[in-house]
């Protein structure tokens, strides 16, 4: 049986109301996301295992021995005073000498982190999702299809053009017989939602356009095949951001400088690595002053959300900032022009929040559970294509 799979980045279940074609399917379920951002979500849905196995949780991890910025420490460039321009120059040099990195997120510019700390960090992902051996010990659906000599076609999953992937799909011509698995990757909605909010007119109009593109593609499959499996899914939803918290100012108000510590600020996570017990005590005391705005993740949280790691690569201490808050990482202004945007909407909050949910739609019947998981995606595709499900898989086959 042929399989037509569609991924839409950041699509909330509630937004299907703006997509009449997709809304016409009777099989709809909510998807429980992973704790974190898109990188653990993609690793989970392509391998069928949770983050505590595939080990992808954040873009940057603590790894001084493999850091692409080791040379900054070696040549003592971290001792010099730096501004945005010298930081960017060091970043471009590191990026030039690491051109072999093919990951979807590439090497982001850590403008909000003091350059004296850059040499502590390395990228958690250096390969693209569909590259061979993207994750050690856990083959992706792409690896397994190649191993089993099953042809497939991926359209729209391009790192440099992900924001325009619906246009790429619209213009794509399917030559000859369609492959057993066709995967359409639509990355438009997540960045638009960050910028405008998912209920904005900008996002609604794009959703309507995508809906028409998918209806046309689905119809072409219907004409060619009597029976095929259609499945559409997203990785997470979106939650409105209502306040920004400047962690540097917060530490300063508590009598300390954030830059005295080894830290990394993600959208709503602050991660710390300690050189001694005194540092840990100081940081813990200050973070507890946040009150009900968030909390320090415990071993109980790590186990509950399947993010218990074998070492401290993602932090000795991780503070989770709850909705509707987000950390303010500052803005980049070059020649008087602001080069960064501020999120109106975000994700990365607790998976049990309804607005964190992704969506699943199919032309086939699925289990009656209210939610399916991202780890269910890979084994469900394997099942349709006749691939033996590895026994290490955390997900389950969802077809009924």
Beta strands, then each sheet from edge to edge (+ up, - down):
strand 1: 2-8
strand 2: 27-32
strand 3: 60-62
strand 4: 121-123
strand 5: 152-155
strand 6: 181-186
strand 7: 228-233
strand 8: 239-240
strand 9: 243-245
strand 10: 262-265
strand 11: 269-273
strand 12: 294-296
strand 13: 317-321
strand 14: 325-327
strand 15: 333-334
strand 16: 337-338
strand 17: 345-346
strand 18: 358-362
strand 19: 371-373
sheet 1: 5+ 6+ 1+ 7+ 18- 2+ 19+
sheet 2: 3+ 4-
sheet 3: 8+ 17-
sheet 4: 9+ 14+
sheet 5: 10+ 11- 13+ 12-
sheet 6: 15+ 16-
end
